Amino acid sequence: MAEFYLASGIDLDSDSLQSGGWVFQSVEKDVLIMKKTRSDIKYDSFMGRGVIEVPPTVVWDAIRDSRTRFVYDNMLKSLEIVEEVEPGLNVVYCLHETHNCFVKQGRDTCFLHAERQENGKYVVAARSVTHPKCPVRSSIVRAEVIASGWQVEPIVRKGEEGEFSLVTYVLQINLGGFAPARLVNLIAKRQPLAVAYLRQHLIEHSAFEY
């Protein structure tokens, strides 16, 4: 995915960053948070990037399982594997809801979840699709997922033993309908922190030796 290759050039130690249109927002929970804002596109782009101190295969095993999303996405209310097309390729339905300032906001998505390994990196990619078992419903706004997902690559820290994971999470989404600024701002803060929430889960629950 092109966005991941642009992200690979980002210096985590810099406090003023721009790469491929990505603009530095903040660093929270040891995660670099970036956002892409352009007037000529109709979707929002968010990125989180950080180190998870477990081997890449441990992260890979977690993110390739769609159900692990409940661990790192606290806006997720329900998830369904609509169709298992082939190994590593599934159609997934997600329903997201949040209550912010006493206002309930909801979106659902139907997307293709694909996993692959390339150039020593592990990639889980997602993009919206239409599917007969995943129809648009009048009761909820359908959002469009655009070139999103995870990239995991090995990293070795100087002076430390073992191989860790440099993890990038990208969400590019057209929220559809009316999206109030508070909803966009909430997503911009929470979604990139998926890296931190996943890190916490893996450190606490993974059984392995460095």
N, C-alpha and C positions, 0 to 999 in steps of 0.2 A: 504494500500500500504506500502510495506516494507520501502521505502525511507522516508515516513512520520514518521514512528515509530522511525527510526534512528534520524531523525531531532528533534524529541521531546525531546531528551536528550541534545540538544545544549544550552549552557549558553549564552544568549544574551549580558551579561555584560563582557564576556571574549574577549580579543583581539588577542588571539592565539588559534585557534580551529581546532579540527579534530574529526569527528564522522562518522563511517561507510565509510571511504574513502573521505568524504566531507572536503575540505580544505578552511579555511577562506581566503576571498579575500579583503573585505573592508566593511565599513558601510557607506551608502549613503542615505540621506533623511530618516534617522532612520530605514533603512532596512539593516539587516545582509545579505551580499552577499557571497555565497559559490560556489565552483566549485569542481567537481570530475574529476580527470584526471587519467586514467589508461591505460597502454600500451596494455592490453589484450582485450579492448573493442573498437568498431568502432563507438561509438556515444559520443556526448558531453552532459554533465550533469551540469545544473545550478540551483541554489536555492536562493530564497529570503524569508526572514522571518522577520516579524515585527508586531507591535501592531496597530490595527485600533480601534479607540475609539468610536465604536458603538457596539450594541449587536450582537452576532453571527448570529442571525436570519436575521439581515439586510444584513450582508455580504453574507450569504447563498442565500438569494433571488436574489442578484446581480449575483453571479458567476454561479448559476445554469442556468441562461439565457445566452445561447451561444452568443447572440447578444451584451451583455455587454462587450464582448472582445474588441470592438472598443474603449472603454473607457480607457483600460489599455495597449493596444498593438498598438503602433503607427506605427508598420511595417505592420499591417494588412490592406490589400486593399479591399478584398471582403470576404464574408462569406455566406454560404448557408446551410440550414438544408436539407440534402439530403433525409433523411427518419426518421420519428418518429416511432421508433420500438415499444415503449411502454412508458408510463409515466416515465420520468426520464432516458430514454435511447434513444439517437439519434445518427444518423450518420451525421457528419458535414464535410463540405469541406471549407478549408481556402486557400486564396492566400496571400502570403507575398511578399513585394517588398521593396527594399531600394536603395537609391543612396548614395554611399560612395566613396569619392575620384573620382567623376565623372564616376563611374562604376556602372551600374545597376545590381543588384543581385535579383533573384526571386526564390521562392520555393512554391510549393503547398503541401497540406496535406489532407488526407481523414482519419478521425478517429472516433472511437466510443466514445461518450460523455456520461458518466454514473454518476449518483448522488446517494448518500446513506448517511445514518446516522448510526454511530456505536460508542459505548462506549462514548456517549456524544459529539462526534465530527462530524462535517459535512465534507463530502468528495465529491469532483468532480474529477473524474478520466478520463483520455483520453489515448487511444492507437490506433495506426494505424490499419485500416482494408481495405480490398478490397471490392468494391461495383460496380455493373454494371452501376449505374448512376454517378459514380465518376471515370471514366477511366483515366489512365495515358496519358498525352498529350506530344507530341514531342516538343512542344514549351516551356515547363517549366519543371524543374527538380522536381521530386517527393521526398520529404523528408519523413522519417519514424519517427513517434512519438512513444516513448517507455516509458511506465509507468510514465505519467506526470499528472499534475493537481494541485488541491488546497486542503488544509486541514484547517478547521477553528475550533478552540476550545475556550471555555470560559476562561476568565482570570479576576481575581479580584485584583486590585492594592491596596496595603496597604495604608490606610488613605484616600482612594477615594471611593465614592459611585458609584454604578452601575456596570454592567458587561460589560467588553470589549471583544475584539476578538484577539487572537493570531493566526496570519495568515501565512501559509507557502505555497509558490508557487514553484513547481518543474517542470522544463522542461528538458526532456531527449530526444535528437533528433539526428538522423543520417541525416545530411544535404544532403547526396547524391551528386554524381558528384564531381566536383572540388569546394572546399570551401576555398577561400583565407583566410589567417590569419586575415585580417581586418574584414571580415564578421563574423568570429567566435568571435572575440573580441568585435564587436558591439553587437552581441546577448548576449554575456556573461555580458555586462554592462546593456543593456536595459531590457532584459526579467525579471531578478530578481526584477527590480524596478516596475514591475506590481503591487506589493503590495502597493507601494507609490502612484502610479497613481490611483489605486482603492480607496485608503484611501482618497485622495483629492476629488474624485468624490462623495464618500458617505458622507463625512463631509459637502460638499457644497450643496448636493441635497436631502439628506435624511431628512424626517420630522418625528421626534420622540422626546420623552423626556427621559432624563437619569433617 
